[in-house]
Amino acid sequence: MPEVAPIPLSRLTTLRTGGKPARLVDARSTDELVAALREVWADGEPWLVLGGGSNIFVDDEPFDGTVIRVRSTGIEELPGSHDAAVRLRVQAGHDWDALVAETVARGFAGIEAMSGIPGTVGAAPVQNIGAYGQEIVQTLVEVELIDEANGEVSVVPASELGLGFRTSVLKQHYGSTPRRTAVILSATLELARVGDGERPIAGEQLRSALGLDAADTVSLRWIRDHVLATRSRKGMVLDDEDPDTWSAGSFFQNAIVSEAFARTLPAACPKWPLSPELDPVRVIPLAAFDGILPPPPVELREVKVSAAWLIENAGLSRGFRFPRSRAGLSTKHTLALTNRGEATAAEIAELARFVQSRVASEFGLVLQPEPVLVGVEL
């Protein structure tokens, strides 16, 4: 394997925590990545695959195993399913935002609203990344992956990945194991060929975030520039000079609750139904109609509620931190837990637990962490 001198994970993760691994491997191609994974799986040693390190929270103790950094890059353009579409097969280690920038430059639409999201392409389907109404599930065609169970490489359609709100069969949720332990080698997306001209924006969430009316027309470049500016104002674009960006992004997921539970929350709490409320057309044969309409079926819907609102309204303001602690909430928004400089994993975990306890006490809801936790207990 192409080993390199071990580096503390605090230098390889955006939350800036983590001890030094026993071994560090840089896999710069698919072949190197496959070989490295097969070797560590055969040896049975602890292992960790690392992309951009932007969605992981690691304990400060040394990692007694092998860390494999995915460094493969490259974009292959393929024919789309129709003339107005194009497919891109992208290597797992390719920087996500670099991919978005390239698609905008080529006039390909479908992921421009996800500008500025840190991390790599291989990590994107694992938690179905998304922003402003766009999610990778909308454009992902398939992934090439390798399964730990048998070391085999296969191409898996997106429909088999269980892609949902910030989840998939590949994601390790806190307190559980993935339903399928595998590593993505490449991802294929299908995008629309729209060029660099202005056009209407279909997504209401994106229009709202950018202050656009339904009739407004803008270019892909305009969307990318304004999304990057919006994310920068929230401290969500990585900046070595800004401690508000020394985070794992949104530390807690927006909660998914039942419609009935959502009604118990204050009216001011932002809520988004996960499925539209429709009035189904009901057809009753005339011969069977007795003059009485049966009651409509009861549809149990799920609702997404704003974790940031819950945190702030549980009494935790932006910039909150314990006395003498080097971990704090972002000064720009409450959803990011930040390392204000040399914070330990224990300090960040202490803050995370306090946030959870305050929200649970105030609203009866336990927020779930979004990053993958390695050696950390909340």
N, C-alpha and C positions, 0 to 999 in steps of 0.2 A: 504493500500500500504506500502511496506517496505521503509519508509522515512528515510533519513539520514540528518545530519546537513548540511544546505546549504553551498556550497563552491563557491567562485567567479569563473565565467567561464574562467577568465584569467588563472586559475590553471588547467583547464580541456581542453583547446584548445591549439594547437601547435603554433598558432599565438599569444597566450598569451594576448588576450584582452577579455573583457566581465565582466559585473557586477554580483552581487550575485542574484540568483533566489529566488523567494518567497518560493519555495519548491524544494527539490531534492529527487528523487526516484532512487534507485538502483534495477533494475530488473535482477535477477540472473538466471531466467529460463523463458521458453516460457510462462508458465502459469502466472507468475508474470508480465511479459511484457504485455500480453493480458489484464489482470485485471487492470493494471495501465492505459493503454490506454483507455479502456472502461470507466473507472471512470472519467478521465479528459475530455473525449469527452462528456460524459453525463452532466458534470458540465458546459461545455461551456467555460472553462477558457483557457487562452493562454497556449500553450504547445510547448515543443521542445524535440525531441528525439536526443540523443547524443551517438555516438559510440566512436571512437578514438579522435574526435575533431580535425581532421587533414584537413578537407575540409570545414571549417566554419570561418566566420569573423563576430564577435559579437560586438555590441556597448557596451560602458562601463557603461551605465546606468543600474540600477538594472532591472532584468527581472521579470515582474509582472505576474508570472505564474509558471507552473511546468516543470522542466527539468527531463526527464526520461533517465537515463544512461542504455544502453543495455549491460549487463554483462554476458549473457548466453554464455556458451562454450560447445564444444563437436563435435567430428567427428564420423559419422556412415558410415562404409564401406558397399556398396551395390553392387549387380551384375551389370556389364555394359551391354550395348546393344549387345556386342559380346565378345568372349573369350579374346581378346587383350585389352579390356577396363574395367574400373572400375568406379563406381559412388561413390561420397562422399557427404553425406548430412551433412552440417555444420551449427551449430547454429550461429545466427546473431551477437552475441557479441564476437565471436572467433576472435582473432587477425589475420589479413590477412597474415602478414609475417610469423607468427607461422604456419599457414596452409601451406604456400609455403614450409617452411622448412620440414614439416612433409611429404608432397608429394614427395619431393626430396629424403628424407631418405627411403621412401617406393618404390622408383623407378617408380613413376607415373609422366608422362610428360604432359605438357599443360599450366602450369602457372609459370614455373621456371624463365622466363624472367621478371616476375612481382615481383621478390624478392625486398624487401626493401621498397615497397609502404606502407606507414603508414595507419592506419585505421582498420576497422572491416569488416568481411565478409558480414554483412548485408548492409553495405554502398556501397560495391563494384559494385553490379549491377545498383545502382541508377544512377551512372554516367558512367557506362561501363568502368571501369578502364582499363588501358593498358600501356604497355611499350615495346619498341623495337620490335614492330610487333605483340605482343600478346595482345589480349583483352579478357575480360571475356565472351563476346558474343560468342567466339569460343568454349567455354567449358561448358557454363551454360545450364543446362537442364530445370530447373524449380525453382521457389521460392514458399515458403509458406509465405503468408502475411495476414495482417488484414486491412480491409478497414475502413476509418473513416465514410464513408457514412452510413454504416449499422452495423459496429462492427463485421462483419462476417469474419471468417478465411477460406481461400481457398488456393488451390494449383494452381499456374498460370504458364503455359509454358513460356519459355524464348521468344518464338516467339510473345507473346502478350505484351511484355514489351516495344516495340518500341526502342530497343537498337540501338544507333547510336554513332557517334563520341562524347564521353563524355556526353552522354545524354540517357534518357529513359523517359517513361511516368510518372515516379515517381519523376523526378528531378525538383526542384524549381529553374528555371533559373532567373537571375536577371531581375526584372521588370515583372515577370509573376508568375503564380501559376502552380503547377503540373497538368497534365491532369488526373492523378489518385492519390488521396491523400490516401496513404497507407503506412504501415510500414512492412518491411521484417522481418520475424521470423526465417527463415532458407533458405539456398540456396543449391541446388544440382548441382554438377559439374560432367562431365564425362571426365576422363583422360585416357591416353594410358599407358598400362603396358610395360615399356621398360627396367626396371632393372637399374643397376648402371654401365653398360658398356658404352663404347664410341660409338657414332653414328654420321652420318652426320646431319647438321643443315639445315632445309629446308628454313627458313626465311631469305631473303636477308638483311632486316633491322637489324635483330639480328646479323647476320654474320658480317655486316659492323661495328656495334657498338663494337663488340668484336675482330675485326681484324682477322676474319676467312675467309679462302677460301672455295669454294664450296666443295672441296674434303676433307677438314679437318674433323676429328671426335673428339668429346668431350663428356664428361659425363654430366648428369644433375647437379651433384655437381660442376663441373668446371664452368658451365654456371652460377649457383647461386653465386658462389664466385666472379666471374668476374663482374657480374651485380652489386652486392653489392659494389665492389670496385669502379666501374664506378660511381654509384650514390653517393657514399661517397665523391668522388673528386668534385662532383657538389653541395655538401651540401644538398643532398636529402635523407639522412638517418638520422633520429632523433638522436641528440647528445646534452645532457644538457650542455656540455662545449663549444659548437660551435654556436654562434648567427646566423650563416648563415642557420642553420636548424630551427630557431625559425620562422617558416613561415607556410603558408598553401600550401606548394609545389608550383607548377606553378600557379601564381595568375591569369594570363591571358591565355585564350585558344588560341591554334594555330587557326588562322582565316580560315574559310571555305568560299571561294570566287568562283565566276564564272571563267571559263577558260579565258574569255575575259578580266576580271579585272586583273587576275594574270599576263597577258601579259604586263600590264601597270607598273608593279613593276620592279625594277632593276633585271637584269639577275642574279646577285649574290645572290638574295634572295632565300633561299631553298624552293622548291615547290614539293608537292607530289600529283599527281592525285589520286582522291578517287576511280576511276574505271580505269581499264586498257584500253589503246587505242588499239582496235582490228580492223583488217581488216575483216569485215564479208564476209563469202563466199556467193556469190550471184548466184543463179541458175535461168537461163532464159530458158524456154522451146525453143527448136530449132525452132519449128513451129511459135513461137511468136517473134523470134529475127529478127529485121529489120536492123541489122548492126550498130545500134547506142546504146551505153551503157548509161542508164540514170545516172544522177549524184548521188553519194552516199548520203545517208541520213545524215543530219547534227545532230551530237550528242552533246548536251549541257552538258558538264561535269563540275563537281566541283573540286576545287583544294584546298589542305591544304597548308597554307604558315606559315613559322616560325615566331611566335610572338617574340621570343627572338631576332632574327635577326632584325626585324622591330624596336624593342625598342633600341637595341644597335646602329643601324644606323640612329635613330632619334636623336642621340647625347647624349644618356644616357648611361654612362659607368657603368661597374660593381662597386658596392660600392657607387653609387650616393646617396646623401641625401641632404636635405635642411640644411642650417646652424642651429645649435642647435636642429635639429630634432632627435628624437630617432628611427625613421623609415628610412630604406634605402634599396636599391636594394642589393641583395646578392653580396658578393665580388667574388663569384665563377661563377655565371651566372645571366643574367639580368631578367630572367623570374620569379624569386622569390622576393616578397616583404617581408622584414624581420623586426622583432622587435629586435632592437639592445640592448634592455634593458629598461623595464618600459615604452615603447612607448604607447601612447593612441590610441584608435581606430580612433580618429580624425586625428592624425598624419599619420597613415597608409593610411586612406582614401584620405588625401591631396596628398600624394605621388602617389596613384593609379590614381587620376584624372589628375595629371600632366603628368604621363606616357601616359594616353589615349590621352590627348590634343596634346602632342608632336608627337605621331604616326599619329594621324588624320591630323595634319597640314602638316606633311612631306609626307605621303603616301595616304591620303584620306580614311583611314580605321579606324573604331572605335573598339578597342579591347574589348572583353567581359570578365568579371571576371568569373573564374572557381569555386571559393568557393561559398557556400550558404551564402548570406548576411543577417544578422539578426539585424534589427534596424539601418542599415548603408545605407547611400545614396551616390552614386558616380555621 
